[in-house]
Amino acid sequence: MRVLMTITPGTGHTYPMVPLSWALQTAGHEVLVASCGPGLALGEAGARTVDVAPGLSLDRMVGELMRNHPEVAAKLLQEASGVPYLEVVGGAVAAALRLQPELVDAVIRTAEEWRPDLVVHSPLFTPGMVAAAKLGVPAVQHGFGFVNPSAEMMGELHKDLFDAHGVALPEARATIDITPPSVVAPEPGMWSARFAPYNGSGPLPKPLFDLLNSAPDRPRVAVTLGSGPVPGEAALVLERIAQAAPKTDAEFVVVLPRIDLEPFGPLPDNVHTFDWVPYSALLATCSAVVHHGGPGTALGAMAHGLPQLMPALKGLGRPVVAKAIADRGLGRVAEPGEIGPELLESVLADTSIREAAAEVREEMRAMPAPYDLVPRLEELAAR
C-alpha cells in the first residue's frame, strides 16, 4: 500500500503516530507524511516527509487564531464551563485551518499527486479526510489519547471545506484509539491500540546518560509541563517544586525545553533540569510524575505504572485528561499553589494509586500492538 499520513503540526499529535509508521514500513508498505513544523518529526523516525507549509507550527496557528478570532481562542485556552470540550476544540481547529488556506490546499494537492491507497490523519485534521474523499480511499483517524472527535462532528464544523471540494465524508473510515478503555471508554467501532512511547531522537549528553543509567537512592520524580504552549501558571508550578524539593525525600528531574529557569535562581541540589530527555527512559527510573495533563505525558506515565500529580491547569484539554486520570484513581489533581512536600510525599506513599497504576499498565500491555493493526488497514484499503 501507499499510506499518506497527514498530521497537525504539533509534537503531541505527531509522536503517537510514529509506531504505526514503523509497523507499516516494516510490513513492506510505503509511507509519506504531509505536515509541517513538529509534524515533520516522523522524518527523524524514518518516514519520508513533505513540508506543506514551511515555518508553520501549532503554536503559530494558535497565535494567529488569537489575533483573528480572540473569542474562539479564549474558549480553547480557558475551556469555558458548560461547553463540551470536543465542540470547543473542533470549532477552534476548523477556524484555525481557515486561516491557513495554503496548508489545507497543499495537503490535498499532495494527496492528489501522490495517490495513496489510504490516508491516516490526526484527530481534527479535516484536510486529510477531504483528500481521502476526493481520491475515494479510506480515511483512518489516529488518536493521540483521551480526545477522539467523530468524523461527523468535524465534517459539520468544517462543512465549508468539504463543500468547497464537492465531497462528503469518506465512505470507508476507521478510528484508532490509544487510550486504555478503563480510563476513557472508546466509542463503538473504534480500534483500540497499545500506546507505544516515542519522544524523539538525538544524542544523550553525558550528564543525562549518567542520570538515566543510575539507580536513584531515593524516589525520583519527573516534572514536565509539555511540548505545547506553556501553561499560564508554569512559573508558579516550578516555584512550588523548587520550594518543596529541599523538604522532600526525593530527587526531581525537571524537563522544560521551553522555559527560562534563570529567574528562579540557584535550584536545590536534588533538582536536575534538562531541555530534552527521552521520556520513556526517564520514567523507567522514576517513582511518580508531576505534569500538565498532556495526553502523551499521561499515557507515558500509565505505560510505566506511575502515580501522577497534575496541577489544575486550564485550556487545551488539560482538565479533560486530569479528570480522567483522577477518576480512574491513577493520581491527584491539585491547585498549583497547593503543591508542597506533604502532597508530593502523600502521592508517593499512596498504595491505592500505585495499585490502580499497575492495573492500567497491565491493561495497556494487553492491548493490540501497532503492527497488529496493519492487516486491518490492508483489508480496509482493499475494499
C-alpha positions in Angstrom: 0.0 0.0 0.0 0.8 3.7 -0.3 -0.1 5.3 3.0 -0.3 9.1 3.4 -0.1 10.5 6.9 -1.5 14.0 7.4 -0.7 15.5 10.8 -1.5 18.6 12.7 1.9 20.4 13.2 2.2 19.7 17.0 4.5 17.3 18.8 1.8 15.8 20.8 -0.2 15.0 17.7 2.9 13.6 15.8 4.7 11.3 18.2 1.8 8.8 18.8 1.7 8.1 15.1 5.4 7.1 14.8 4.8 3.4 15.9 2.2 2.9 13.2 4.5 4.4 10.6 7.2 1.8 11.7 4.7 -1.0 11.6 3.5 -0.1 8.1 7.0 0.2 6.7 8.3 -3.0 8.3 5.4 -4.8 6.7 6.5 -3.5 3.3 4.2 -0.5 2.8 5.2 2.9 1.6 4.6 5.9 4.0 4.7 9.6 3.1 4.0 12.3 5.8 2.4 15.6 4.7 2.8 18.1 7.5 4.9 21.0 8.7 6.8 22.1 11.7 6.8 19.5 14.5 4.7 17.2 12.3 7.9 16.5 10.3 9.4 14.7 13.3 8.3 11.5 11.6 11.2 12.1 9.3 13.6 11.7 12.2 11.9 8.4 12.9 12.4 7.1 9.4 9.4 8.2 7.3 9.6 10.3 4.2 8.1 13.8 4.7 6.8 16.7 2.6 6.8 20.1 4.2 3.4 21.5 3.1 3.7 24.8 5.0 7.3 25.8 5.8 7.7 27.7 9.1 4.2 26.9 10.3 3.7 25.2 13.7 0.8 24.6 16.1 2.0 27.5 18.3 1.9 29.9 15.4 -1.6 28.6 14.4 -2.9 29.3 17.9 -1.2 32.7 17.8 -3.0 33.6 14.6 -6.3 32.3 15.9 -5.9 34.6 19.0 -5.3 37.6 16.7 -8.1 36.9 14.3 -10.7 35.1 16.5 -9.9 36.0 20.1 -13.3 34.7 21.3 -12.6 31.3 19.8 -9.1 31.1 21.1 -10.3 32.2 24.6 -12.6 29.2 24.7 -9.8 26.9 23.6 -7.3 28.2 26.1 -9.7 28.6 29.0 -12.3 25.9 28.2 -15.5 27.7 29.2 -17.5 25.7 31.6 -20.7 24.2 30.2 -19.4 23.7 26.7 -18.2 20.2 25.7 -14.5 20.2 25.0 -14.8 18.3 21.8 -17.1 21.1 20.4 -14.7 23.8 21.6 -11.5 22.2 20.2 -13.2 21.1 17.0 -14.6 24.6 16.3 -11.2 26.2 17.2 -9.3 23.9 14.8 -11.7 24.4 12.0 -11.3 28.2 12.5 -7.5 27.9 12.7 -7.4 25.9 9.4 -9.5 28.5 7.6 -6.7 30.9 8.4 -4.2 28.6 6.7 -5.5 28.0 3.2 -2.0 27.3 1.9 -1.6 24.4 4.3 -5.0 23.0 3.5 -4.5 23.3 -0.2 -1.0 21.8 -0.1 -2.2 18.7 1.9 -5.0 18.0 -0.6 -2.7 18.7 -3.6 0.0 16.4 -2.2 -2.6 13.6 -1.8 -3.8 14.1 -5.4 -0.3 14.0 -6.8 0.9 11.0 -4.7 -2.3 8.9 -5.0 -2.2 7.0 -1.7 -4.3 3.9 -1.1 -5.1 5.0 2.4 -5.0 8.3 4.4 -4.1 8.3 8.1 -4.8 11.6 9.7 -4.5 13.0 13.2 -7.7 14.0 15.0 -9.3 17.2 14.0 -7.2 17.5 10.8 -10.0 17.7 8.2 -7.8 18.3 5.1 -6.8 14.6 5.4 -10.4 13.5 5.3 -11.2 15.8 2.4 -8.2 14.4 0.5 -9.3 10.8 1.1 -12.9 11.6 0.0 -11.6 13.2 -3.2 -9.5 10.2 -4.0 -12.2 7.7 -3.0 -9.8 6.0 -0.5 -10.4 5.1 3.2 -9.6 7.7 5.9 -8.2 6.5 9.3 -8.1 8.8 12.3 -5.2 8.1 14.6 -6.0 9.4 18.1 -3.4 11.0 20.4 -5.2 10.0 23.6 -8.3 10.9 25.6 -9.9 13.1 22.9 -11.1 11.4 19.7 -13.8 13.5 17.9 -16.1 11.9 15.4 -15.7 12.5 11.7 -19.4 13.5 11.6 -18.7 16.4 14.1 -15.7 17.6 12.2 -17.5 17.3 8.9 -20.2 19.6 10.2 -17.8 22.1 11.9 -15.7 22.4 8.7 -18.6 21.8 6.3 -17.4 24.7 4.1 -14.1 22.9 3.3 -16.0 19.7 2.2 -18.4 21.8 0.2 -15.6 23.7 -1.5 -14.2 20.4 -2.8 -17.6 18.9 -3.6 -17.2 15.9 -1.3 -18.8 14.4 1.8 -17.1 12.3 4.4 -15.1 9.3 3.0 -17.3 6.2 2.8 -14.7 4.0 4.4 -13.4 5.2 7.7 -11.9 3.9 10.9 -10.6 5.4 14.2 -7.7 4.2 16.2 -7.8 4.9 19.9 -4.8 4.6 22.1 -6.3 5.3 25.5 -6.9 2.4 27.8 -10.6 1.6 27.8 -10.8 1.6 31.6 -9.6 5.2 31.6 -11.8 6.5 28.7 -14.3 4.2 27.2 -13.9 4.2 23.4 -16.9 4.9 21.1 -18.4 1.8 19.5 -16.4 0.6 16.5 -13.1 2.3 17.4 -10.0 0.2 17.0 -8.0 0.0 20.3 -4.2 0.1 20.0 -1.4 0.0 22.6 0.3 3.3 23.2 4.0 2.9 22.3 6.1 5.6 23.8 8.2 7.7 21.5 9.5 11.2 22.1 12.2 12.0 19.6 15.8 11.0 19.0 19.2 12.5 19.4 22.5 12.2 21.2 22.4 12.0 25.0 24.7 14.5 26.8 26.9 12.6 29.3 25.2 14.0 32.4 21.8 12.9 31.1 23.2 9.5 30.1 24.7 9.0 33.6 21.3 10.0 35.2 19.3 7.6 33.1 21.7 4.8 33.8 21.9 5.3 37.6 19.7 3.7 40.2 18.4 6.6 42.5 18.9 6.0 46.2 15.5 7.7 46.9 12.3 8.2 44.9 12.8 10.0 41.6 10.0 12.3 40.4 9.8 13.5 36.8 8.4 17.0 36.3 7.3 18.2 32.9 4.9 20.9 31.5 4.8 19.5 28.0 6.0 20.4 24.5 3.0 22.6 23.6 2.1 26.2 24.5 3.5 26.9 28.0 0.7 26.8 30.7 0.0 30.3 32.2 0.7 29.1 35.7 4.0 27.3 34.8 6.1 29.7 36.8 4.1 29.1 40.0 4.3 25.3 39.5 8.0 25.4 39.1 8.4 27.8 42.1 6.4 25.4 44.2 8.5 22.4 43.1 11.7 24.3 43.9 10.4 25.3 47.3 9.2 21.8 48.1 12.3 19.9 46.9 14.7 20.6 49.9 11.9 19.4 52.3 11.0 16.3 50.3 12.9 13.0 50.4 13.0 12.6 46.7 15.0 13.6 43.6 13.4 15.8 40.9 14.2 15.7 37.2 12.6 18.7 35.6 12.2 18.6 31.8 11.5 22.1 30.4 12.5 22.6 26.8 10.8 26.0 26.5 11.0 27.7 29.9 13.7 30.0 31.1 14.9 28.9 34.5 17.2 31.9 35.2 14.6 33.9 37.1 14.4 31.1 39.6 18.0 31.5 40.7 20.0 28.6 42.1 17.9 25.4 42.3 18.2 22.9 45.2 20.8 20.1 44.8 18.1 17.5 44.4 16.6 19.2 41.3 18.1 18.3 37.9 17.0 20.2 34.8 17.2 19.3 31.2 16.0 20.8 27.9 15.1 17.3 26.5 15.0 13.8 27.9 13.9 10.5 26.3 10.7 10.4 28.3 10.2 6.7 28.5 13.8 6.1 29.5 13.4 8.7 32.3 10.1 7.2 33.5 11.6 3.8 33.8 13.7 5.2 36.7 11.0 7.2 38.3 8.5 6.7 41.2 6.0 9.4 40.1 5.3 12.1 37.6 4.2 15.7 38.0 2.8 17.0 34.7 0.5 19.4 33.0 -2.2 17.0 31.9 -0.9 16.4 28.4 -2.2 13.1 26.8 1.2 11.8 25.8 2.7 12.5 29.2 -0.2 10.9 31.0 -0.1 7.8 28.7 3.6 7.5 29.2 3.2 7.5 33.0 0.5 4.9 32.7 2.7 2.7 30.5 5.2 2.6 33.4 2.6 2.2 36.1 3.5 5.5 37.8 1.4 7.7 40.1 0.6 11.1 38.6 0.2 14.6 40.2 -1.4 17.2 37.9 -1.7 21.0 38.7 -5.2 22.1 37.8 -4.4 24.0 34.6 -6.9 25.4 32.2 -7.1 25.1 28.4 -6.1 22.7 25.6 -7.9 19.7 27.1 -5.8 19.6 30.2 -8.8 19.4 32.6 -10.2 16.5 30.5 -7.1 14.5 30.9 -6.7 15.4 34.6 -10.3 14.4 35.4 -9.9 11.0 33.6 -6.7 10.2 35.5 -8.2 11.2 38.8 -11.5 9.3 38.2 -9.5 6.1 37.4 -7.6 6.6 40.7 -4.2 7.0 38.9 -3.3 10.3 40.5 -4.4 13.5 42.0 -5.3 17.0 40.8 -4.4 20.0 42.9 -4.2 23.7 42.5 -0.7 24.9 41.7 -0.4 26.7 45.0 -1.2 23.5 46.9 1.9 21.7 45.6 4.3 21.1 48.5 6.2 18.4 50.4 3.1 16.9 52.1 1.2 16.5 48.8 4.2 15.1 47.0 5.1 12.6 49.7 1.4 11.5 50.0 1.2 10.7 46.3 4.4 8.7 46.5 3.1 6.8 49.5 -0.5 6.2 48.3 -0.8 2.4 47.7 -4.2 2.7 46.1 -2.8 5.0 43.4 0.1 2.6 42.8 -2.2 -0.4 42.6 -4.5 1.3 40.1 -1.5 2.4 38.0 -0.2 -1.2 37.9 -3.7 -2.4 36.8 -3.7 0.1 33.9 -0.1 -0.7 32.9 -1.1 -4.4 32.5 -4.3 -3.4 30.6 -2.1 -1.4 28.2 0.3 -4.3 27.7 -2.7 -6.5 26.6 -3.9 -4.0 24.0 -3.1 -4.7 20.3 0.3 -3.5 19.2 0.6 -1.1 16.2 1.7 -4.0 14.0 -1.5 -5.9 14.8 -3.4 -3.1 13.0 -1.6 -3.5 9.7 -3.7 -6.4 8.4 -6.9 -4.5 9.3 -5.6 -1.4 7.4 -4.7 -3.7 4.4 -8.3 -5.1 4.5 -9.8 -1.6 4.7 -7.8 -0.4 1.8 -8.7 -3.4 -0.3 -12.5 -2.9 -0.1 
